[in-house]
C-alpha cells in the first residue's frame, strides 16, 4: 500500500474515533490518544521528509477534522507550493480542503476563490459545483448560485438538495410561486424522504406560511426514522409561532387520532411552554387510549398534575412511573414535592424520604440538594440547609441558583453579611443572561436600578417560552418594591403578561414561597385574585 494511503487510513481511523467517542468521557480520552498517535506519526514523517507533500496533505486533513483550522490551512498552502503540476488530483483535493476550512471559519469570500481554483482543475466535479452553489447563496450571489444548482440538476435531475437551493434563491427574489414549485416537486418525487419535507418547511417559513410549514415538519416525523432534525425544527418554530405548530398538530390528530406520536409531541411542546393543562390533556389521551405505555408518560403527567395542584392524581401518576422505572432520581424529587403539598401540606417525613432516595440514586443531583435545602429552611434548620447548598457549590462554583440561595441563608438567617456579599458578588461574575439570576444579586447588593434593567433585558431577550421570564421579572420587581422605584405596578403587569403568554403553573402562581424566586409579595396586590380568575383557563385541563 502506498504511504499516502496509509496516512489517509490513519486519518480516517482518527475521524471514526472522533465520531464514535462522543458517548462518554472515557471514550473522549481514547479518541485523544488515537489522535495524538496519528499526529505524532505525521509530525515525525514530515520532520524527516519536509517535502513529502502527500503526508502533509494527510496531516492537513487531520488538522481540519481536529478543528485546528489555521494549522490545516498552513499545511494546505504548503502542499500547493510543493505538489508537481502533473498531480492535478491532489491539487484539486487540496483546494477543496481549503474551501472546507474557509467554510468552517465563515470566510466565504476565500472559499469562493478556493472553489474556483478547484473548478479550474476539475470543472465537472459535482462536489465542487455543489459547494460553489451553496457558498454563492451565502454571499448573496444569486445568479452564480442558480447557475451551479441548475448544473447539478442537469447532471442529476432528481437532486432534491439542488431543488431546495433553487427554491431559496427564488424566495430571496420574492418569486414565491416558483420557489414553491421546486420544493413541491421534490416532495412529489420523494414522498418517503423526511428531508424534502424539512426543506419545504424551511421555504414555507421563509414565506411566513408557518402552519403549512409545521405540517411539513410533522410529515417528516411521520415518514422517516431519522426524525431529530424535524423535531428540533418543530420545537424551535413553536417558540416563535406556537399557535401555528399547535394547529398543525391538531390537524394531524384529527386525521389520525390513533397515532400516539402526535399527542406526545404536542404534550412535549406544551410542557416546554409551561402549558400544563394542554400537556396533561394529551398525556391522558395517550394513557386512556393505550397508545403508549412508557414511564415518562406518567412522569410528565405527574408533573402537570403537580403544577395544577392536583396532588392526589399526581401521586398516582408518579407512583406508576416509579413502578415502571424505579431508578430515576428525578421521579423521587417530583414525588417529594407532591407528598409535601398533599392534604394540608407540610408532610416533611415523606418529602425527606423521597429526596433521600433521589440522592441515593444521584448523590450529585443539584435539584435534589436544592429541594432538600429549601425543606430544611422551611423548618429553620439553616445550618443543615447550608451544608446542602455548599455541596452543590463545591462541585460547581458557577451555580447561580445555589449561590443565590446561600447568599439568602447567610444574609437573612445566619446574619453573616460578609459571606452573603461574597456570594452575591460571585454571581455578578457569572454573566448577564437569564440563568445568571444577576438581577436578584444586584438587588441584594443595593443596585436596584441595574436590577430593574436586568429584568427588562431578560423580557426583551425572551429566551424562555411560555411567560417564564415574566414570572421571574415579576418576582424581582416585587422584591425591589416597584412602588418605591417609581414604577408602580411593574410586578403585577409582568404577572399579567406571563398569563397572557399562557403560563400554566397554578402552584407557582398561588402557593410557592420557597426562597428565592417566588411571587409571595405579588399575591398581596388587591387585584391579584381578579387577575387569576380572569386567566383561569391557563390552569385548566383542556377537554
N, C-alpha and C positions, 0 to 999 in steps of 0.2 A: 504494500500500500504506500502511495506517495506521502511524503512528510506533510504536505498541505492537508491531505485528507485526514491524517492522524490528528492534526491540531484542530481541524474543524469538528472532528468527532469528539474531542475533548471539550470543545466549546459547547456542542450540543448536549453533552453529558452534564456540564455545569448548568446549562439553561434548564434542562429537565429537572435537575436538582432544585433549582430556584422555584420552579412551579410546584414541585412535589412537596417541598419543605415548608409551605405556608401553614401547615397544620399545627405546628407546635414549636415552642422554644427549643426543645431538643433537636428537632429537625432543622431548625434555623442554624444551629451550631454545626450540624453535619454539612449543610449547604455551604456555610462559610469556609469550612475546612476543604471541601472539594474545590471551591472557587480559588482559594489561596494556593492549592496544589497546582491547579491549572495555570494560574498566573505565574507561579514560580517557574513552571516548565517554559512558558513563553519568554519570560524575562531572561532566563539562562540561555536559551537558544539565540535570542537577539543580542545578548552580550557577546556571545561567541561569534555570531554572524550578523552584524548590523545591517547588512544589505539583503537579508532574507525577507523579501517583500511579502512572500506567501505567509510566513509566520506572523509578520507584522499585521497583515490583513486579518488573520485569525485572532490576534490579540485585540485589534480594534473592535472586532465583533463582540468579543468577550467583555471588553470595557463598556461597550454600548449596553449590553444586557445587564451589566453591573450598575448602570446608571451613572458611570463616570464619563460624561459626555465630552468634556474638554480634552481629556486624555485620548478618548476614542477618536476625536476629530484630528488631533495632532498625528496619531498613527495613520489615519486615513490619508491625510495630506502627504505624509512621507511616502506612503505606498505609491501614490500617484507620481511622485518625483522619481521613484526607483523603478517602477514597472516598465518593462520594454514595450515598445509601440505595438509589437505583434500580440501582446497579451491583452487583447481588447476585452475579452470576457471578464478578466479580473479588474480591469479599469472600470468597466461598466458596473460591476458589483460594488466597487469602492465608491463610485459616485452615488449609487443607490443607498449605500450605508450612510454617506454624508447627508443625503436627503432625509433619512430616518432620524439622524441625530438632530438636524436642524428642526425637524417637525417636533421632536420631543422637547426641544428648547423653545418652541414657539417662534423660531426665526424663519418665518415663511418666505421672505424675500430671498434669502440664501438658499432655502430649499428649492425654490423655483429654478435658480441658477444651476444647482447641482443636478436637478432632474433634466434640464435642457442639455447639459453636458452628457448625461447618461443616454438621453434620447438620440443624440448625435451618433453615439456608438451603436445603438440598437433601436432604430426607430419603430420596430414592430413589437417591442416588449409591452404586453398588456399591463404588466405590473407597473411599469414606468408611466404609461399613459394614465392608468388609474390614479396614481399618486399626483400626477400633474393636474388632472381634472379636479381632484379634491382640494389641492392647495390653491389652485386658481380661484376656486369658490371662496376659500378662506380670505384671500386678498382682494376679493370682490372683482376679479377679472372674469366677468360672466361670459363673455364671448369665448375666451380661451377654455373655460370650464365646459361650455357647451360643445365646442369642437372635440374635446377629448372624450367626453361622455358619449357623444354620437359615434366617435370612432370605436369605442368599446362595443356599442350596440351593433355596429356593422359587423364586428368580429363575432360577437355572441348576442344575437338578437333577443334572447330571453334573460339577459342580465338585469335582475331587478334592482341591484345596487346602482347601476347606471341610470335606470329609470327614476330612482329616488333622487339621484343627483340632479337630473334634469328638472324634476319637479321643484326642487329647492331653488333652482335658477329662476323658473317661471314665477314662483311666489315672490321673489325679490323684484321681478319685473311687473308685479301685480297682475300677471296673467293667470288668475286663479283657475279658470276653466281648463286651461292647458295643463297646469300643474296637476289638477285632479285627474286628468286623463292618463297621465303617466302612472301614478300610483294605483289608480283603478285597474289599469291593465295588468300591473304586477300582481294584484290580488286575484284577478280572474285567471291568471296563468298558474299561480302557486297557492291555491286555496288552503293547503295544509301546512303552509310555511309561516310560523309566527312572525318572522322578521318583516314580511311585507305588510302585515297589519300594523306593526310598530312604526314602520316607515310612513304609512299613510296617516297614522295618528299624529305623527310629528307635523306632517304637511297640513292637516286639518287644524291643528293647534296654531300653526303659523298664520292660518287664515281666520283664526278666532272662532272656529267651529268646535267648541270644546266637548259638547255632548257626543257628537259623532266620533270625535277623536277618542273619547273614553270608551265608546262602544267597540272601536277597533282594538284597543288595548285588552278589553275583555275577550274579544275574539282570539287574540294572540294567546291569552291564557287558556282558552278552550281547545285550541287545535294542536298545541305543542307541549312537549315535556320540559323544555328549557324555558321556563316562564319568568326567570329572575328579572330580566330587563323590562318585560311588560309590566310586571307587578310594581317594580320600582318607579316606573314612569307613571303608573296609575296613582300610586300613593303621592308622588310629587305633584301631580295635577290636582289631587284633592286638596292640597294645601292652599291652592290659589283659586280653584274652581270646584269647590266642594259639591255644590248643588248639581253641576253637570255630571260629575262622577257618580253621585248617588242616584240620579235619574237614570243614567245608563245601566247601573246595576239593577235598579228596579225593573227596567225593561227586560233585562236578561232573566231575572227571576220570574217575571210574568210569563215569559216564553218557555222557560224550563224550570218549573218550580221544584223539581226533584234533584237539581244539581246543587249539592251542598257547598261546593266551592264558592258559588256566587254569594251565598249567605255569609260564609266565613270571611271572604274578602271585605264585604260590606261591614261586617261587625268589626273587623280589624281597623278599617279606616275610621269608623265611628269612634272606636276606643281611642285612636290617635288624636281625635278631635275632642275628646272628653265628652262625647255624646253617649252617655251610658244607657239612656233609655232606648235609643235606636240599636245600640250594640246588643243589649240584652234581648230585645225582640228577635234579632236574627239568631242569636245563640240558642234561645228557647225553641226556635223553629227547627234548628238542626237537631236538637235533643228530642223534641216531641215527634219528629218525623223519621227518627233513626237514620239520619243522613250520614253522620259520623259518630263514632264513639271513642273519642280521644280525650286524654286527661286535660289538655289545655282548653278544651271547650268548657269544661266545668270550672276550671280555674278562672277563665275570663268571665264566665257568668257570675262566679262568686265575687270578683272584683266589682262588677257592675252593681250587683245587689248590695254590696257593702257601701258603695258610694251613693246609692239611692236610699240608704238606711233601711234596707230590707234584711235585717240581721239574721233572722231565723232561716230564711231562704238561702242567704249567703253561706251560713254554716253547713247546710245540707249540701250545697254545691261544692264547697271546698273539701268537705269530708269525702265526697265522691272522687274528686281529683286526687286526693291523697291516697285513697284506696287503690287507685289505678297506678299512681306513681308516688311512692312514699319517700323518695329520696330527693325531693325538690324543695330546697330550703325556702324559696320564695312563697311556697304554699303555706308553710308554717308561719311565716311573717304575716301573711294576709289573714290567716286564721287567728293569730294573736289579736289583730285589730278587731276582727269580728267578735271574738269571745269577749274582749274588753267592753265593747259597746252594747252587747245584748242586754235585754231587760232594762234594769235601772242603770246599767253601766258600772264601771269600776271593778270589773271582775279580774283582779290582779293575778290571782293564782293561776287561772287558765292562761292568761296572757303571757305570763312569765314562762310557763311550761312550754308553750309553743315557741317562744323565742329561743329558749334553751335548746329545743330540738333543732331549730333552724341553725343555730350556731354550732351544734354538734356535726351538722352536715356541711356547713361552710363557716369555719371559725373567723374568716376574714370578711364576712358579709357586712358591708357598710350599712345597708338598710336595716339589718337585724340589730346591729350595735346602736344605731341611732334610735331605733324604736325602743330598745331597752333603756337607753339613756333618758328618753322622754318619759317612760313609765316611772323610772326612778325619781325624776324631777317632780312628777306629779305627787309623789309621796314624800317629797322634800329630802330624799336620800341623795343629796347633791354630791357628796364625795364619791359615792359609787357611780353616779352618773358621769362624773368627770373621768373615772377610770375607763368607762366605755368609749368616751369621746377621744381620750388620749390614745387608746388602742387603734383608732382609725387614723389619727394624725401621725402616729409613729410609723404607720405603713405608707401614708400618703399625706405629706405635709401641705399639699396643694388642694386638699378637700375643703372647699369654701363652706359647704354646709356644716361640716364638723367644726371648723374654726369659728363660724358664727355662733354655733351653739355653745362652744366652750367659752367664747367671749361673754356670752349672755350669763352663763353659770358663774363665771368669775366676777362679773360686774354686779349682778343683781342678787345672787345667792351667797357667794363666798366673800363678797365685798373686797375683792382683790383687783383694784383699779389698774395697777401696773400690768398684771397678766392679761386682763381684758383688753387694754390698749394694744398690747403686743399682738394679740390675735386679730383685732380689727385692722391694725396696720399691715399685718401679714396678708390679709385679704386684699388690700389695695394693690399688692404686688402681683395679684393673680389675673390682672386684665380688667376689661370693662364690659364683657359680654354678659348675657343673661345669667349664665351659670356661675359667674363670679360672685353674684349677690352683693356687688360692690355698694349699691345704694344703701343697704342696711348698715354696712360698716361705716360709710360716710356719716350716716345719721348718728350712730353711736359715738363717733368722734367729734360730733358737733358741726359737721359740714352739711347742713340741711339743704342749702341751695344747690350744691353739687349732687346731693342725693336725689333731689327732685329732677334735676337734669338727667340723671341716670334713668329714673322712672320713665321720663318722656322718651329717652333713647330706646329703651327696650320695647316700648309700644311701637315706636316708629320702625324699628328693625323687624318686629313681628315674626320672630323665628319660631314661635310655638303656635300651632293651630289651636282653634277651639277656645280662645279667650283666656288662656292661662296667663299670658303676660299681663293682661288687665287685672287679674286677681292679685298677682304679685305687686303690681303698682298700687293697687287699692290698699293692700296691707301696709305698704311703705308709707303712703300718704297719710294713712290713719295713725301710724306710729309717730310721724313727724308732727302731726297736728295741722291739717291743711287749713284750718281757720286762721291759726296764728301766722301761717305763711302767706296770708293774703290771697289764698286760692280756695276759698270756701267751696266745699262740695267735690273736690277732686277725687277723693276716695270713693264717694258714692257714685260719681259719674263713671269711674272705672268699673265699678260693680255693674252698672247698667250696660256698659259696653261689653263686659265679659258675658253677660247673659244674652245680649244681642247676638254674640258670636256662638251661642249655644252651649256655654259652659254648663256641664250637667252633673256636677258633684254636689248633691244636696248636703252631704256630710261636711264638705269643705265650707260650704256657704253658711250652714246653720250650727254646726257642732264643734268643729276642730278648734281647739285652743292651745295645741301643743306649740311650744316655742320652736322656731322663732317666727316664721311667716304664717300669719293667720288673720282672720277677719274679725277677731273678737271686738275690736274697737269700732269697726264699721257697723256692727249689729246694734250699736247704741243710737244710730241715727233714727229719728222718728219715722222716716219714710222707708226704712229698711224692709219691714214686713210687707208693705204695699208693693214694693218693687218685686219681692219674691213671688207674691201672689199673682202679679201681672205676668210673670215669666214662668209659671208653674209647669208649662209644657216642656221646659228644659229637663225636668226631673221625672217625667212620666215614661213608662214603657210604652212605646208606640204600638198600637194594636192594629 
